[in-house]
């Protein structure tokens, strides 16, 4: 699967539970929407993913990427009820970084 570099970096950071490298995939003013909550800016994004990693040890396995729809489907597994699940990540990019991410 041919993923943009920033998405490959995001998956690698997630699978290494590296919240700093995960946050570095985003612009300073990025927005993430996950489970009805909104996280604004790199610091909030880093805190959000660190808590998720600490609580659930989430791993990502990319299944499908659409460049035209800026969408990634990935199998998410970890120590949470219902694991594994397939989630859809909707991205917007600015200067090769993620400006917004909505996870459904």
Backbone torsions as a table, in degrees:
resi	resn	phi	psi	omega
1	UNK	NA	132.3	-177.4
2	UNK	-94.9	97.8	-178.9
3	UNK	-98.8	148.1	170.9
4	UNK	-58.8	151.0	-177.1
5	UNK	-54.5	-43.9	-176.9
6	UNK	-64.3	-32.9	178.0
7	UNK	-73.8	-40.5	174.9
8	UNK	-59.6	-42.2	178.4
9	UNK	-63.9	-39.2	179.4
10	UNK	-63.6	-46.3	179.6
11	UNK	-62.3	-44.5	179.4
12	UNK	-61.1	-45.9	179.6
13	UNK	-62.1	-42.1	179.5
14	UNK	-62.1	-46.5	-176.5
15	UNK	-71.3	-16.7	174.4
16	UNK	-98.5	3.3	-178.2
17	UNK	54.6	39.2	-177.1
18	UNK	-103.3	93.3	-175.5
19	UNK	-67.4	-29.4	178.3
20	UNK	-67.4	-49.6	179.1
21	UNK	-66.0	-34.4	176.0
22	UNK	-59.8	-50.9	-179.1
23	UNK	-63.7	-29.6	179.4
24	UNK	-69.0	-8.8	176.0
25	UNK	-81.2	-5.8	-174.7
26	UNK	-111.4	154.9	171.8
27	UNK	-70.6	166.2	179.5
28	UNK	-60.6	-34.2	-175.7
29	UNK	-104.1	21.6	-176.8
30	UNK	-63.2	159.0	178.2
31	UNK	-129.6	134.5	173.9
32	UNK	-121.5	133.9	174.1
33	UNK	-118.3	121.4	-178.3
34	UNK	-146.6	129.5	178.2
35	UNK	51.9	41.1	175.9
36	UNK	77.3	3.4	179.1
37	UNK	-111.8	148.3	-179.5
38	UNK	-114.1	134.7	178.9
39	UNK	-119.9	124.9	-174.9
40	UNK	-112.1	125.8	176.1
41	UNK	84.1	159.7	-175.3
42	UNK	-60.1	-38.6	-177.5
43	UNK	-64.0	-46.2	178.5
44	UNK	-65.1	-39.7	179.2
45	UNK	-63.0	-43.3	179.1
46	UNK	-63.8	-42.6	178.6
47	UNK	-64.1	-42.1	179.5
48	UNK	-60.6	-49.1	-175.5
49	UNK	-72.5	-31.8	176.6
50	UNK	-63.0	-44.6	178.3
51	UNK	-63.4	-42.9	178.5
52	UNK	-61.8	-43.2	179.2
53	UNK	-64.1	-44.5	-179.2
54	UNK	-63.4	-39.4	-176.2
55	UNK	-81.9	-36.2	-167.8
56	UNK	-125.2	-9.5	-179.3
57	UNK	47.5	55.9	-174.1
58	UNK	-73.6	132.1	173.6
59	UNK	-115.5	144.2	178.8
60	UNK	-113.2	135.1	173.4
61	UNK	-126.1	104.3	179.9
62	UNK	-59.7	135.6	179.4
63	UNK	-112.5	-38.0	-174.5
64	UNK	-156.8	137.3	176.3
65	UNK	-130.4	136.4	175.3
66	UNK	-121.2	113.5	178.6
67	UNK	-66.9	-39.9	-177.8
68	UNK	-67.3	-34.9	179.3
69	UNK	-94.7	-3.9	-177.1
70	UNK	47.8	56.7	-173.2
71	UNK	-137.9	138.2	174.7
72	UNK	-123.5	129.8	169.3
73	UNK	-101.0	132.6	-178.0
74	UNK	-142.0	144.8	171.9
75	UNK	-83.2	126.5	-179.0
76	UNK	-112.0	126.6	178.5
77	UNK	-131.2	155.9	179.9
78	UNK	169.6	-164.1	-176.7
79	UNK	-94.4	55.1	177.7
80	UNK	-127.4	153.9	-179.7
81	UNK	-58.6	135.8	177.7
82	UNK	87.7	0.1	-178.8
83	UNK	-64.3	138.8	-3.3
84	UNK	-86.1	161.6	175.1
85	UNK	-133.1	159.0	173.7
86	UNK	-104.6	123.8	178.6
87	UNK	-117.5	155.2	177.5
88	UNK	-111.1	129.1	179.7
89	UNK	-108.2	116.8	178.2
90	UNK	-102.6	122.4	-174.1
91	UNK	-113.0	153.7	161.2
92	UNK	-129.7	137.9	-175.3
93	UNK	-113.5	148.8	171.4
94	UNK	-138.8	122.6	178.9
95	UNK	49.9	46.7	176.3
96	UNK	65.7	16.5	172.7
97	UNK	-121.3	163.3	-179.6
98	UNK	-83.1	124.6	176.7
99	UNK	-93.1	-36.1	176.1
100	UNK	-147.9	149.7	179.7
101	UNK	-142.9	125.9	174.3
102	UNK	-121.0	125.1	-177.6
103	UNK	-107.3	123.7	178.8
104	UNK	-131.8	NA	NA
